[in-house]
């Protein structure tokens, strides 16, 4: 007994297209409109960046002259990995932004990342507070602290927020040194904020870290105004 075989049908065959047209017509769907609906919505790099940011800083704008100058310098050093590829942040200077709580330092840091992406520069970045970083790196079962520290230390652009806010110890000083030293040696751009005066930061981070920060960063002193309280009062 011979078995009847069916010819394979391709998705683009005329019979398949006719059946699809009949199904759409039965459902009162315009085939042209259905084709348009299948096209993906445009998703810009700024959209992707905005989705990855904390809601409070998704629309942050950098407007401090020294922060904008830093953005231009980092963008100028961005490198395209290949012909026609988007330029990527690889190396560059760092910023140390110091001022009272609420002066707008964190806002400027996130705004700087947005400014780079808006200028067409690709940025692989990470943001953490110093206190959160220490908490994540504390030795505990099931966590590879060394691997986590290496990941933070080598990310092309790092926001290290609130340096000096966590309780200091020999262990936190050592972690800070290893992080800063790695980024110092590889010239990786780092945006550091601190509520401490720059002159007081040395006592917190230690001489080794302070020496490297002096060499790798442009120091920016913010006005002694708590902008959060000013806006709330207004």
Secondary structure, DSSP 8 states (H G I E B T S, - for coil): ----------TTSHHHHHHHHHHHHHTT--HHHHHHHTS-----HHHHHHHHS-GGGTT-----HHHHHHHHHHHHT-EESSTT--EE--S--EEEEE-STTSSHHHHHHHHHHHHHHTT-B--EEEEEHHHHHHHHS--TT--HHHHHHHHHHSSEEEEE-TT-S---HHHHHHHHHHHHHHHHTT--EEEEESS-HHHHHHHH-HHHHHHHHHHEEEEE--S--HHHHHHH-
